[in-house]
Amino acid sequence: MRVLLLYPKFPKTFWSFEKILELVDRKVLLPPLGLITVAAILPQEWEFKLVDHNVRGVTAEEWDWADLVILSAMIVQKQDLLSLIRDAKQQGKRVAVGGPYPTSVPEDSLEAGADFLILDEGEITLPLFVDAIHRGETQGVLRAPNGEKPDVTITPVPRFDLLELGAYDSMSVQFSRGCPFQCEFCDIIVLYGRKPRTKTPEQLLAELDCLYDLGWRRGVFMVDDNFIGNKRNVKLLLQELKGWMADHQYPFALNTEASIDLAQDPELLQLMVECNFNAVFLGIETPDAESLQLTKKFQNTRSSLSEAVDTINRAGLRIMAGFIVGFDGEKQGAGDRIIEFVEQTAIPTALIGILQALPNTALWHRLEREGRLLGNAGDGNQMTLMNYIPDRPVDQIAQEYIRAFCTLYEPKRFLGRVYRHFLKMAPPPHQAPAQSPDPVEIKALAKIIWRQGIKRETRWQFWRQLLGILKHNPGVWDHYLTVCAHAEHFIEFRQLVREQIEAQLAEFYVKEAEDRQNLEEVQPLEPALKR
């Protein structure tokens, strides 16, 4: 069996970082970890080729070669997924589809022409699919019986060898699935459950061994949606990882996602830093305690958010954070309060999105009961208006979002936060051995210095701050410059945010006017109908 694995395109988003990737001559931030794990679970006597549509298109030779096409996607990849399914069917191929989006909204992939839906988690449903193929079946829907979740200690090492490694800025590995919390808007607990399941330390180290043997020496992102969901097992991993990193002379810089209660565990923080973690994404969502309570993000209400951010930063981890506008019960000015919080805590990278009700989440079901869903599953893109009727004006929420994003990424503000953040961040406790300079990185550094140190209006601020870092906290100077480079992306992205939201607002106003006109035309008929 010859299997062509296809990964759909992402639209341009906050995390696509095109301008940053151009600096370092790479195509994509992260690889399709799910698909290379699928390849590892399927029979290894099968042949595999992988095409990441974010890197390049499919060639005619690859279409001809394939007996079967397998795709996986998140909801934000919806448009290209459906397009690729149709393309594959036009090529006369059998098509199997899985991943988070098809699992949540299976009917979309079926309507596009998919033959097989391999839903839920692959450790359970991929063997069912293989059995169906061996029986000669040509279509079907494979689901985990009774919502069963697999034991991830059986998950094999992903097929990293299928990737075009040079196209990616970072690699991905996964230690756990699931999250113990109950945030109303989150689909992770729907897809993977509230009991975090972890691999063994030996499994994760085997994945790092594989990357090391393939020659990888850059960043590795631990894609767990909450890396510290099972703190006991994470600490066991970190104890082993600490020795592995030292033995291999710290070949990878690690980062991950975690809940804010990381700040309450000094041992865990120290272990992460000793294992060469240098950044963490935190889902803060909003500084408004009432909104956090209403959306059931209780873990963010148990202690001071600003103190937690400061603790994690001072321990040696750069903070990226997520924020949302549009929660029920939210008072006017939520965007301004996010600006104030981000500036106060000096979080350099703050992702702000408009709330979306994702399929089958607790939020989705509540809004459905209340008759407030607008009949679409959303697209997971933070530059899209909400897919529900909010409890305050849509245009008010949208304008607050635009103002918050554009204000936070005004160049002087952004560079100022980067400086304050790194000034207090503990430097890494160890350094990888010196290596020959990478020509690509030298070229990227030259571009940053030219654009930010000479060309841009913030050039004097850039030089003052760089000298300040070199004087007061020299151990983080390279990390500092890396995050300064993110301005290349955010400055342009501000305009994209404004244009897209304002265009959607214009469409919203037109539809609202049409609905009002239709209502006015219908109302005069009511007395006549009653007569």
C-alpha positions in Angstrom: 0.0 0.0 0.0 1.4 3.4 -1.1 0.1 6.1 1.2 0.3 9.9 0.5 0.0 11.9 3.7 -1.3 15.4 3.1 -1.3 18.3 5.6 -3.5 21.3 4.6 -2.5 24.9 4.6 -3.0 27.3 7.6 -4.4 30.7 6.8 -2.3 33.7 7.7 -2.6 34.0 11.5 -0.9 35.5 14.5 1.3 32.3 14.8 2.2 32.0 11.1 5.2 34.3 11.5 5.9 34.6 7.8 8.3 37.6 8.2 10.3 35.8 10.9 10.5 32.7 8.8 11.8 34.7 5.9 14.6 36.0 8.1 15.9 32.5 8.7 15.0 31.0 5.3 12.4 28.6 6.5 8.8 27.8 5.3 6.8 26.8 8.4 7.0 27.1 12.2 6.1 23.5 13.1 5.7 20.1 11.3 2.5 17.9 11.2 3.2 15.8 14.2 -0.2 14.1 14.0 0.4 12.8 10.5 3.9 11.5 11.1 2.5 9.7 14.2 -0.2 8.2 12.0 2.6 6.9 9.7 4.3 5.3 12.7 1.1 3.5 13.8 0.1 2.2 10.4 1.8 -1.1 9.1 5.4 -0.3 8.5 5.5 -2.5 5.3 3.3 0.2 3.7 5.1 2.9 1.9 4.7 6.6 2.8 5.3 10.0 1.3 4.3 13.2 3.1 3.5 16.6 1.6 2.9 19.5 3.9 0.9 22.0 1.8 2.4 24.8 3.9 5.7 23.9 2.4 4.9 22.9 -1.2 2.2 21.5 -3.4 1.6 17.9 -4.5 3.3 16.9 -7.7 1.6 14.9 -10.5 4.1 12.1 -9.8 3.0 11.9 -6.1 -0.7 11.8 -7.1 0.1 9.0 -9.6 2.2 7.1 -7.0 -0.5 7.0 -4.3 -2.9 4.1 -3.7 -4.4 6.0 -0.7 -4.5 9.6 0.5 -4.7 10.4 4.3 -5.3 13.9 5.6 -5.5 15.4 9.1 -6.5 18.9 10.1 -7.5 21.3 12.8 -10.5 23.5 12.3 -8.4 26.5 11.2 -7.3 24.4 8.2 -10.9 23.7 7.1 -10.8 25.4 3.7 -7.7 23.7 2.4 -8.6 20.3 3.9 -11.9 20.3 2.0 -10.2 21.5 -1.2 -7.5 18.7 -0.9 -10.2 16.1 -0.4 -11.9 17.1 -3.6 -8.6 17.2 -5.4 -7.7 13.7 -4.3 -11.1 12.4 -5.4 -10.7 14.1 -8.8 -7.4 12.1 -9.1 -9.4 8.9 -8.5 -7.9 8.2 -5.1 -9.4 6.7 -1.9 -9.3 9.3 0.8 -9.2 8.8 4.6 -9.5 11.8 6.9 -8.9 12.3 10.6 -7.7 14.7 13.3 -9.4 17.3 15.5 -11.5 19.0 12.9 -13.0 15.9 11.2 -13.6 14.4 14.7 -15.6 17.5 15.8 -17.4 18.1 12.5 -17.3 14.8 10.5 -20.1 15.7 8.1 -18.0 18.4 6.4 -15.4 15.8 5.2 -18.0 13.4 4.1 -19.7 16.0 2.0 -16.4 16.9 0.4 -16.0 13.2 -0.7 -13.9 11.5 1.9 -14.3 7.7 1.8 -13.1 6.9 5.3 -13.3 9.0 8.5 -10.7 7.8 11.1 -12.0 9.8 14.1 -10.9 10.1 17.7 -7.4 9.0 18.6 -5.4 7.0 16.1 -4.0 4.4 18.5 -7.5 2.9 18.6 -9.1 3.8 15.3 -6.1 3.3 12.9 -6.0 -0.5 13.5 -9.8 -0.6 12.9 -9.1 1.2 9.6 -6.3 -1.3 8.6 -8.7 -4.2 9.3 -11.4 -2.5 7.1 -8.8 -2.2 4.3 -7.8 -5.8 4.6 -11.5 -6.8 4.4 -11.8 -5.0 1.1 -14.1 -2.3 2.4 -14.0 1.0 0.4 -15.7 3.4 2.9 -16.6 3.7 6.6 -16.5 5.7 9.8 -14.2 4.4 12.4 -14.7 5.6 16.0 -13.4 4.6 19.4 -16.0 2.5 21.1 -17.8 4.2 24.0 -15.5 7.2 23.8 -12.5 5.1 24.9 -9.1 6.9 25.2 -5.9 5.0 24.4 -3.0 4.3 26.6 -0.3 6.6 25.0 2.5 4.4 26.3 1.9 2.3 23.2 2.4 5.2 20.8 5.4 4.6 18.6 8.1 7.2 17.8 6.7 9.5 15.0 8.2 9.1 11.5 10.3 12.3 11.6 12.3 10.9 8.7 9.3 11.7 6.4 9.7 15.4 7.0 11.6 17.9 4.9 13.5 19.0 8.0 15.0 22.1 6.5 11.6 23.7 5.9 10.8 23.9 9.6 11.9 26.4 12.3 11.1 24.0 15.2 10.2 20.3 15.7 7.3 19.0 17.7 7.0 16.2 20.3 4.2 15.3 22.6 4.3 13.9 26.2 0.7 14.0 27.3 -2.9 14.3 26.1 -5.8 15.8 28.0 -6.2 18.5 30.6 -7.6 18.3 34.2 -9.5 21.7 34.0 -13.0 22.5 32.7 -12.7 25.7 30.7 -16.1 26.1 29.0 -14.7 27.2 25.6 -12.0 24.6 25.3 -12.3 21.7 22.9 -9.2 19.9 24.2 -11.1 18.3 27.1 -13.8 17.2 24.6 -11.3 15.6 22.2 -8.8 14.2 24.7 -10.5 14.1 28.1 -9.9 15.6 31.5 -7.5 12.9 32.7 -4.1 13.7 31.3 -2.5 10.5 29.9 1.3 10.6 29.5 4.0 8.7 27.7 6.9 7.2 29.7 10.1 9.2 30.0 11.8 6.5 27.9 9.4 7.1 25.0 9.9 10.8 25.0 13.7 10.5 25.1 13.5 8.0 22.2 11.8 10.7 20.2 14.5 13.2 21.1 17.1 10.5 20.2 15.5 10.2 16.8 15.6 13.9 16.2 19.2 14.1 17.4 20.3 11.3 15.1 18.6 13.0 12.1 20.9 16.0 12.9 18.3 18.3 14.4 19.8 21.0 16.6 17.2 23.7 16.8 14.0 24.3 18.9 11.6 21.6 20.0 8.1 22.5 20.9 6.3 20.2 23.5 2.9 20.4 21.9 0.9 19.2 25.0 -2.1 21.5 25.5 -1.1 21.6 29.2 2.3 20.1 29.8 1.9 20.2 33.5 -1.6 18.6 33.6 0.0 15.5 35.3 2.6 17.1 37.5 3.9 13.8 39.0 4.6 12.2 35.7 6.0 15.5 34.2 8.5 15.7 37.1 9.6 12.1 36.4 10.2 13.0 32.8 12.1 16.1 33.6 14.4 14.3 36.0 15.4 11.9 33.1 15.4 14.7 30.5 17.8 16.8 32.6 20.5 14.1 32.4 19.8 13.5 28.7 20.2 17.2 27.8 23.5 17.4 29.8 24.8 14.3 28.2 24.0 15.6 24.7 25.3 19.1 25.5 21.8 20.8 25.3 21.1 20.4 21.6 17.5 21.7 21.8 15.9 24.8 23.2 12.5 23.6 24.5 9.2 25.4 24.9 5.6 24.4 25.7 2.1 25.3 26.9 1.1 25.2 30.6 -1.5 26.4 33.0 -0.8 29.4 35.2 -0.5 27.2 38.3 3.0 26.4 37.1 4.0 29.5 39.2 2.9 27.6 42.4 5.4 24.8 41.9 9.0 26.0 42.3 10.5 22.5 41.9 8.7 22.1 38.5 9.8 25.5 37.4 13.4 24.8 38.3 13.4 21.4 36.6 12.0 22.9 33.4 14.7 25.6 33.3 17.4 23.0 34.0 16.1 21.0 31.0 16.6 24.0 28.8 13.0 25.1 28.5 13.2 28.8 27.7 9.5 29.8 26.9 6.0 28.8 27.9 2.6 29.8 26.6 0.0 30.6 29.2 -3.8 30.8 28.6 -4.6 33.8 30.7 -7.7 34.7 28.7 -8.7 37.8 30.6 -7.8 39.8 33.8 -11.5 40.0 34.6 -12.2 37.6 37.5 -15.9 37.5 36.8 -15.5 36.4 33.2 -13.0 33.7 34.3 -15.6 32.4 36.8 -18.4 32.4 34.2 -16.2 30.5 31.6 -15.1 28.1 34.3 -11.4 28.9 34.1 -11.2 28.6 37.9 -7.5 27.8 38.0 -6.8 31.4 36.9 -8.8 32.9 39.9 -6.9 31.2 42.8 -4.0 33.6 43.0 -2.7 36.8 41.5 -2.3 36.5 37.7 0.3 39.3 37.6 2.4 37.7 40.4 2.2 34.3 38.7 3.5 35.8 35.4 6.3 37.6 37.3 7.3 34.4 39.1 7.5 32.3 35.9 9.4 35.1 34.1 12.0 35.5 36.9 12.6 31.8 37.0 13.9 31.9 33.4 11.0 31.3 31.1 9.9 33.8 28.5 6.1 34.2 28.5 3.7 34.0 25.6 0.1 34.5 26.6 -3.4 34.1 25.2 -6.2 36.5 25.7 -9.9 36.5 24.6 -12.5 39.2 24.2 -16.2 38.4 24.0 -16.9 36.4 27.2 -20.5 36.5 28.6 -20.7 38.9 31.5 -17.8 40.9 30.1 -18.0 44.7 30.8 -17.2 47.4 28.3 -13.5 48.1 28.1 -12.3 44.5 28.3 -9.8 45.2 25.5 -8.4 48.2 27.5 -8.0 46.0 30.6 -6.1 43.5 28.6 -3.8 46.3 27.4 -3.2 47.4 30.9 -2.5 43.9 32.2 0.0 43.1 29.4 1.8 46.3 29.9 1.9 45.9 33.6 3.3 42.4 33.4 5.6 43.1 30.4 4.4 40.0 28.5 6.1 40.5 25.1 3.9 38.2 23.0 0.2 38.4 23.7 -2.2 36.6 21.4 -5.6 38.3 21.5 -8.6 36.6 19.9 -12.3 37.0 19.6 -14.2 34.2 21.4 -15.4 31.4 19.1 -17.8 28.7 20.2 -16.0 25.5 19.0 -18.1 22.4 18.1 -19.2 20.2 21.0 -17.6 22.3 23.7 -19.6 23.2 26.8 -19.9 26.7 25.5 -21.3 25.4 22.2 -23.9 23.3 23.9 -24.9 26.2 26.3 -25.3 28.7 23.5 -27.2 26.1 21.5 -29.7 25.7 24.4 -30.0 29.5 24.7 -30.7 29.8 20.9 -27.6 32.0 20.5 -25.5 30.0 18.0 -25.4 31.5 14.5 -25.4 28.2 12.7 -21.7 27.8 11.9 -18.8 26.0 13.5 -16.4 28.9 13.3 -13.0 28.6 11.8 -10.7 28.8 14.8 -9.1 31.9 13.5 -8.6 34.8 15.9 -9.4 37.3 13.2 -13.0 36.2 12.8 -16.1 37.6 14.5 -17.8 35.4 17.0 -20.2 32.7 15.7 -22.8 33.4 18.4 -24.9 36.3 19.6 -22.9 38.0 22.4 -24.4 39.7 25.4 -23.0 43.1 24.4 -22.8 44.8 21.0 -20.8 43.0 18.3 -19.2 46.2 17.0 -18.2 47.1 20.5 -16.3 43.8 21.0 -14.7 44.0 17.6 -13.5 47.6 18.0 -12.0 46.7 21.4 -10.2 43.8 19.8 -8.8 46.0 17.0 -7.7 48.7 19.5 -6.1 46.2 21.9 -4.1 44.4 19.2 -3.0 47.5 17.4 -2.0 49.3 20.6 0.0 46.4 22.1 2.0 45.9 18.9 2.7 49.6 18.3 6.5 49.3 17.8 7.6 51.4 20.8 5.3 49.6 23.2 6.3 46.2 21.9 10.0 46.8 22.1 9.6 48.4 25.6 7.8 45.3 26.9 10.5 43.0 25.4 13.2 45.0 27.2 11.4 45.0 30.6 10.6 41.3 30.2 14.2 40.2 29.5 15.7 42.6 32.0 14.3 40.6 34.9 14.4 37.1 33.3 16.9 34.7 34.8 19.6 33.7 32.2 19.8 30.0 31.3 21.9 28.0 33.8 23.9 26.4 31.0 25.0 27.0 27.5 25.4 24.7 24.5 29.0 24.4 23.3 30.1 27.1 20.8 29.6 26.1 17.2 30.7 27.6 13.9 28.4 30.5 13.0 25.4 29.6 10.9 25.4 31.8 7.7 21.6 31.9 7.7 21.5 33.2 11.3 24.3 35.7 10.6 22.2 37.0 7.6 19.1 37.2 9.8 21.0 39.1 12.5 22.2 41.6 9.9 18.7 42.1 8.7 17.4 42.8 12.2 20.1 45.3 12.9 19.5 47.0 9.6 15.7 47.2 10.0 15.5 47.9 13.7 18.8 49.5 14.4 19.0 51.8 11.4 15.9 51.9 9.2 13.0 52.1 11.6 12.0 55.1 13.7 12.5 53.1 16.9 16.3 52.7 16.1 17.5 54.7 19.1 15.2 52.8 21.4 16.5 49.5 20.0 20.2 50.5 20.6 19.6 51.8 24.1 17.7 48.7 25.1 20.3 46.3 23.5 23.1 48.0 25.4 21.0 47.8 28.6 20.5 44.1 28.2 24.2 43.6 27.5 25.1 45.6 30.6 22.4 44.3 33.1 21.5 40.8 31.8 24.0 39.7 29.1 23.0 36.0 29.4 19.8 36.6 27.6 21.0 38.9 24.8 20.4 36.3 22.0 16.9 35.5 23.3 16.2 39.2 23.5 17.1 39.9 19.9 15.1 36.9 18.7 11.9 38.3 20.3 12.8 41.8 19.0 12.7 40.2 15.5 9.0 39.3 16.1 8.2 43.0 15.5 8.8 42.3 11.8 5.6 40.1 11.9 3.5 42.1 14.4 3.8 45.5 12.8 2.4 44.2 9.5 -0.1 42.0 11.2 -1.8 44.9 12.9 -3.0 46.2 9.6 -4.3 42.8 8.6 -6.2 42.5 11.8 -7.8 45.9 11.2 -8.7 45.3 7.6 -10.2 41.8 8.2 -12.3 42.7 11.2 -13.6 45.9 9.7 -14.5 44.1 6.5 -16.5 41.5 8.5 -18.1 44.3 10.5 -19.3 46.0 7.3 -20.9 42.7 6.2 -22.5 42.4 9.6 -24.0 45.9 9.4 -25.4 45.1 5.9 -27.0 41.8 7.1 -28.3 43.5 10.2 -30.0 46.2 8.0 -31.5 43.6 5.7 -32.9 41.6 8.6 -34.4 44.8 10.1 -36.0 45.7 6.7 -37.4 42.2 6.3 -38.9 42.4 9.8 -40.5 45.8 9.1 -42.0 44.3 5.9 -43.5 41.3 7.7 -44.9 43.2 10.8 -47.6 45.2 8.9 -49.0 41.9 7.5 -49.6 40.5 11.0 -52.9 42.4 11.8 -54.2 41.5 8.3 -53.3 37.8 8.9 -55.2 37.9 12.2 -58.3 39.3 10.5 
